[in-house]
C-alpha cells in the first residue's frame, strides 16, 4: 500500500489496476498488451515524485507517475 492508500494488481486478462486501499474501489486501470503478472508491482520515488512499475508477460515495463 502506498502513502496515498493505493493497492495495485495486475491480471492475466491484460490489465493493471489501482484500488483505494480503504474502500476497495478501483481508482484507475490500464489495458496492457499481455498479462500484467510477470512481476509484483513496485513503487519508488524520484525527486519527490512517486512512481509504480510492473512488468507484463510480454516483457513490457509499465511505469506510471502517481498523483
C-alpha positions as CSV (number, residue, x, y, z in Angstrom):
1,X,0.0,0.0,0.0
2,X,1.3,3.4,-0.9
3,X,1.2,6.5,1.3
4,X,-1.7,7.6,-0.9
5,X,-3.6,4.4,0.1
6,X,-3.3,2.7,-3.3
7,X,-3.1,-1.0,-3.9
8,X,-2.0,-2.4,-7.3
9,X,-3.0,-5.6,-9.1
10,X,-2.1,-7.0,-12.5
11,X,-4.4,-9.6,-14.2
12,X,-4.0,-12.4,-16.6
13,X,-6.6,-10.7,-18.8
14,X,-4.1,-7.9,-19.6
15,X,-5.0,-5.1,-17.2
16,X,-3.1,-3.2,-14.4
17,X,-5.4,-1.8,-11.7
18,X,-5.1,0.7,-8.9
19,X,-7.5,0.3,-6.0
20,X,-8.3,2.5,-3.0
21,X,-6.9,0.6,0.0
22,X,-9.7,1.7,2.3
23,X,-12.8,1.4,0.1
24,X,-11.6,-1.2,-2.4
25,X,-12.9,0.9,-5.2
26,X,-11.0,1.0,-8.5
27,X,-9.1,4.3,-9.0
28,X,-7.8,3.6,-12.5
29,X,-7.0,0.8,-14.9
30,X,-4.5,0.5,-17.8
31,X,-5.1,-2.1,-20.6
32,X,-1.8,-3.9,-21.4
33,X,-0.8,-6.0,-24.4
34,X,-0.2,-9.1,-22.2
35,X,-0.8,-10.4,-18.7
36,X,0.5,-7.9,-16.1
37,X,1.6,-10.6,-13.6
38,X,5.2,-11.3,-14.6
39,X,6.4,-9.4,-11.5
40,X,5.0,-7.8,-8.4
41,X,4.4,-4.1,-8.8
42,X,6.9,-1.8,-7.1
43,X,6.7,1.8,-6.1
44,X,9.6,4.2,-5.8
45,X,10.2,7.9,-5.5
46,X,12.5,10.2,-7.5
47,X,12.8,13.9,-6.7
48,X,9.7,13.8,-4.5
49,X,7.5,12.2,-7.3
50,X,6.2,8.6,-6.7
51,X,6.0,6.0,-9.5
52,X,4.8,2.5,-9.8
53,X,6.2,-0.1,-12.3
54,X,5.3,-3.6,-13.3
55,X,6.5,-6.0,-15.9
56,X,3.9,-7.5,-18.2
57,X,4.2,-11.1,-19.5
58,X,5.3,-9.8,-22.9
59,X,8.4,-8.2,-21.3
60,X,6.9,-4.6,-21.5
61,X,7.7,-2.5,-18.4
62,X,4.8,-0.3,-17.5
63,X,5.6,2.8,-15.3
64,X,3.1,5.3,-14.1
65,X,3.6,8.6,-12.1
66,X,1.3,8.8,-9.1
67,X,-0.6,11.9,-8.1
